[in-house]
């Protein structure tokens, strides 16, 4: 059959079909779906349904149907848009929240139903919970607002000890860190009252970082709910990294990947070895009086010292610095003669001091001393692998176990 004859045959077949369709009336007169009706008369919200009522946040929210209808969908969210987890009865007769309500919060509920005859219904309802009673968990974020190096961890200090895994999950899930550009990161519980947050890799250079808490009113355990917390905003500067090679007696300083200078140094001698590993700059002190007694050296002993030190960049709370050391100039680049600090000429120390800021990275390699501890003596956070870091996350532990005791969804926030 030719293409022309095929086209004509198809036209003849389709013509009566199309005519029949158009003859049945306007499509607008035949809606494909019935609009949902007001379901107010067959949905009950229990205590939350009373006008002006303040619901007890320690009691679950219950929604039930009345008559022959059933619930088909329930969504509940607070004023910030955070959903409330819940579960539906198998027969659609009721719905019950499985996560605790926040205290002092406003919730909006949308319920969709189906009557016995199949007619759909919908109802939207709002209610409030009573203010929190009992103790409040306060959260203080650090560091102070400002601009930092790309290695700066974020800290969250709690006013109460949180040791239970489920309680930690509740707290951690409410603490949010966002950065632009976005980067993968996670919280790590240092102890029962302190969390650190860091990315998988360093922060991007010239990033903006926002740290927020959604704990206000959230139930953590009986008698303890979250308190409001101030939002923290940070920025990062250039990516400054200094790598001090202890065996080679040099420190190479890079900015955004470009080598700026390689400096001759001296580091800790036998008995006072400089720690290996990555350290985050803590402070910059243009003048420090350094005394041997501060690190346990008896006054008047052969190793005793009392020196005015200039251009000091602190790496650990126990007293490791990068600083000017003109008294050991003959050993810079050739021998390790210090009591643990990284010594430079006064000129090089001042250049380094003026280049860096808190949060920048100094890494010591090829050394003979102990490794830098991840916590407790400054910020050694970057000495943990990413897998080891995530093991300190309550959300990661809950995700791995496949459950969260609170009824919330346990998840990492990898792209923020």
N, C-alpha and C positions, 0 to 999 in steps of 0.2 A: 504494500500500500504506500502511495506517495505521501510526503509530509503534508501536502495541501489537503488530501482526502482525509488523513488522520485528524487534522485540525478541525475540519468541518464536522466529522463524526463526533468528536468530543464536544463540540459546541452544541450539536443537536441533543446529545445526552444530558449536558449540564443545564440547558435552557429551561426545561420543565422543573428541574430541581430548584433552580434559582427563583423561578416564578412562584413556586410553592412556598418558598421561604419568605419572599416579600409579601405574599398574600396573607400571611398569618398575623400581620400587624406590626407596629413600630417596636423595635427592640427595647426601647425605653419603657414600654408597658410590661415587659417581662423581666424583672430583676433577677440576676443570676443568684443572688444571696439575699436573705432577709436581714434587714438592719437589726442589730441587737436592741432589745427592749430594756427598760429600766428594771434591774433585778432587785431593787430595794426591798420588795415585799417578801422575798424568799431567801435572803442572805442575812445571817446574824454574825456580828463581830464580838459578841459577849460583852464584857466590861468596856472594851474599847469602842463599842457602838453608842454609848450614852453621851449625849450632848455635853460638852465641857468637861468630860471626865478626864482625870489624870491617871493613866494606867500604871500599875505596879510593874516596874521594869524587871523584877525578879520572876514574874509570872509569864509563861509563854502566851503568845497571841494565838487565839483559836477562832477560826472562821467555819461556820456550819451552814448547811442549806436547810430550808424548811419546805415541806411538801414533797412533791415527786421529782423535783429538779436535782441537778448535780453540778458540782464545780468542775470547770474544765481548765481553768488556769488562774493562778494567784501570783501577783507580784507586789512586793513590799519594799520600800526604800525610804531612807531618812532624807533630811533636807539637803545633805551633801551628795545624794545620789547613790549612797552605799546600799546594796541590796541586803535584805534579811533572808537568810536561808530558812527553808521549811520543807515539809513533806505532806503529800496529799494522801488521803485514804484511798485504798484500792477502788472503792465504789464511788469516789468523788463526793461523798457526803460531807467531808470535813477537810480542813487544812490546819496544820500546827507548825509554829515556828520551832526550829531546832537550834538556833543561835540566840544568845541572850539579847534582849532589847537594851539599847543605850538609855541611860537615865537623862532626864531633862531634854529629850529629843522630840522632834515632830516627824511623824511617819505618814506616808501616803500609800494607800492600798488600792490596787485595781483588781477586781474580781470578775471573771467571765464565767457564765453559767450556761446550762442547757436545760430547758423545761422538759417535762415528760413528753410533750408533743414535738420536741426537737427545736423549738424556738430558742434562739440564742439570747442571752441577756448580759448586761454589764453593769457594774456599780463601782464608783470611785468613792473612797472614804479617807478622811484624815483624822488622826488622833495624836495626843501627846502623852509622854510618860512623865512620871513624877521626878523631881530633882533627886540627885544622888544623896544617899545617906551613908554615914560611916567614913572610913579613911579614903583619901584620894592619892593616887599614884602620880607624882609629878615627874616630868621629864625635862632635863636641861641639855640642850644641844651645844656642841662645841665643834670647832673653835669659835672665837668671836667673829662677827661679820668683818669681811675684809678680803684682800687678795692674797692668795697663797700659791705655793709651788704645786706641781702636779702630783706629788706624793702625799699630800695632806689627807689623813683619814678624817672622817666625820665621827664624832663621839655622841653617845646618848647616855647620860647619867640618870639613874632612877632613884627615887626617894625611898623605895622599899625593896627588899630582897625578893627576887622572883627566881625560884629554883625549879618549880614544877614545869614539865615539858609543855603541857597544854596551856598553862598560863603564859609561858614564854611565847608560844605561838600567837596568842591573842595580842600580846604587846608588840611583837615584831611585825605582825601583819598591819598594825596601825601606824607604823613609822615608815614614812615614804621619803625616798631620796630621788630627785629628778635632776638630770643635767642636760644642757644643750651645748654641744652636740650630745646625743644620747650615748650611753655606755653601759655595759653590763656590770652589775655590782651586787653585793649582798652584805647583810649584817652578820656580825660574829659576836657571840656572847663571851666576853673576856672573863666575867664573873657574874654573880647574881645581881649586881647593881650597875654594870657597865657593859655597853655594847660599842663596837667599832664598825664603821661601814667603809669599805673601799671597793673600787672597781676591780675587775679581773686584771686589767693592766692599769697603768697610771691614768689619771684624768687627762682628757684632751687639753692642750694648751688653749688659753683664752676661753675657757668654758664658764658657764654660769650654773650654779648648783643651788637647788632649793630643797630644804629639809623641813618636813611637816609631820605633825602628829594628829591622828584622828582618834585618840584615846578618850577624849572628853566624854564622860558618862558611860563608857564601855565597862561592862562587868569583867573583872579579872579573876576574882574569887569572892567568896562570901565576905562581905564587909569591906571590900576594896574595889573601887572603880577609878577609872582614869580621870585625870585633871586636864584642863586646857594647857597648851604649851605654845610658846612663841615660835613662829616660823623663823628659820635661819636661812640667810642667803649669802653665798660665797662666790668668789670668782677665782680663776686660776690665771697665772701669768705665763711667761715663756716656759718651755720645758728645759729646766736646768738640771744637768746630771754631772756629778763629779765622781770619777772612778780613781781611787787611790790604790796603786799597786805597791804593796808593802815590800815585796822582794826587790822590785825595780826602783823603789824610792822616788816614784813620780806620781803626780795626780793630774789626770786629764779632765778638762772641764769642757762640756758641750752645752750649746744652747740650740734647742730645736734641731738636734742631730749634727750640728756643725761644731767642729773642734775650735774652741777659742784659744786655749793655752794648755800646754803641758808643763807643770810646775815641779821643781825639785822639792822633796819633802823628807822629813824624818818622822818615824812613828815609834811605838812603844818598844822599849828594850826588854831583855829577859827579866821576868818577874813582874813586868808591867805591860804586857802585850796588848796592842790595840785589837779590839774585837773585829772579827770578820763579819761581813754582811752589809745589808742595806740599812741605812739610818736616815730618818727624816729630820731635817734641820728644825730645832725647837725654838731657839731665840738667837738674836744677834746682840752682842754686848761689846761696845767699843772699848771698854776697860773693865778688867776683872783682876782682883787681887787673888792670886792662886797660892795656896799653902798646902804643903804635904800632909799636914794633919787632917785635911778634909777628906783624904783617901786612906787614912789609917797609918801614915808614916809618922813615927814618933819625932817630936821636935828635938833637934840637936843630933839626930842620927846621921849616918853617912848619906842617906838618901833624902834628908830633909831639905825643903826649899820654901822660899817665901818671895814671890816675884810679882812685879807689876806686868800685866799682860794686856796687849792691845789687839784690837781687831779680832775678837773671839766669837766664833760661830759655834753654838752649843749643839752637840749631837746626842748626848745622853744626860739623864739627870744625875748619874754618878760622876760626871765630870769629864767626859771626852769632848774635846773641842777641836776645831781647826783654828789656829791662831798664829800670830806673829811670834817667832822664837829666835831673835837675833843672837842670843847667847849660844845657840847650837848651829850657827850658820855654816861652820866647817863640815858638818855632817849632812847637810841638806843634799839629797841626791845620791848619798853614798852609804849612810849607816843609820840604824834605828837606835836613838839614844834618849827618847822622851819617856815620860812616866805614863804614856798611853794616848796622849794627844797627838794630833797631826800638826807638826811644826813647819812653818813657812818663813821666808824672809818677811820683814815688816812691809815692804812694798807689795809683795804678792798676797800677803794676808789681807791688806787693805783692799786690794783689787777684788779679791774673792768676797770679802765682807760686803762690799758695795754692790756686787753683782747679784748675790743670792737673797732669798727671803725665806721665812718659815714655810715648811712644806716642800722645799727643794730636797733633792736626794744626794747623799754622799754614800758611796759604796766602797768598802775596803775588801780587797781581794788578795789572794796569795799570802795570807798571813799565818802566824804561828799561835795566835791566841784563841780564846773561846769564841763561839758564835754569838752574834747579837740576838738577845732574847726577843721574841715577837712582842711581848708586853711587859710592862713594869719598870722599864728603864728608858722611857721615851717611846717613839713609834718605830718598832721593828716589824710592823705588820707585813711588809713586803717580803719578809724572809719565809713566810708560809706559802706553799704552792696554792693555786686556786682551788684544787680539790680539798686540800687540808683546810683552807679558809671556809669553804662552804660547809664543812662538817660542823662548824660552830654555829650554824644557822638553825634556829628552831623550825623555821618554815621548810628548809631543805629536809630536816629529819622527819617532819610530818609528811611531806610529799613522798619521801622514800618509803615510809611505812604505809602509805596509802590511806591515811586517815588523819583527821584533826579532831581532837576531843571537843572543840567548841562548836562543831557543826559548820564552821566556816570552811571555805575552800582554802587549803594550805598550798601556797605557791610562792616561788621566788618572783621578783620583779626584775627580769634580766635586761629589759630594754627600757630605760627611763630617761 
